[in-house]
């Protein structure tokens, strides 16, 4: 199956500081490509994978689950770790949940986490209906392109496969339980108005992680896909500043110990 235009994965070889960027559920690398491109332009080594079942047609997503999506980013993290001295993980929406799980499981192999509108919960009434409803309806209305900026659109699916949504619900439940294992520096960037992920999801992340170095940025002029919205430049600048600060700190610490 051919990949949708703009949904292609990307890799960029740069410095010894690596960044893994994760896209969201039913979306594609296109939704976070400007973010990845910005970090690459700053000289960092960047990986932006295409998650299984994404970037083609929604029927392909229906036969995948969270284990497939997580395995892809886990593999990319290991690849970056073999090439770079330090690696940061970033993500939008479900990509934020993937990034946080990587941090929880990989410990010191992850130097910091930057997430935009991280998704942690599933709409209650839809969640109740999924166990049986997924056998009745194969798909539901899509959730892409929640963007305030006129003319900006997200490459993703117009339909959400209910089987994959059921797996997503299970994934969120698992990640919520793993948040206390996240100890790395954390940057949470959340939109004031988001029609996909409730603001309580970012609050939940901030309240459950064990990180001592935590920064929260409120994006005033964007909806859910802030990486393609009015506040995109703020996302890019804040995340790059976050990574640069931490990378410099580690370099100084290494120098002191030499």
Order of alpha helices (4+ residues) and beta strands (2+ residues): beta-beta-alpha-beta-alpha-alpha-beta-alpha-beta-alpha-beta-beta-alpha-beta-alpha-beta-alpha
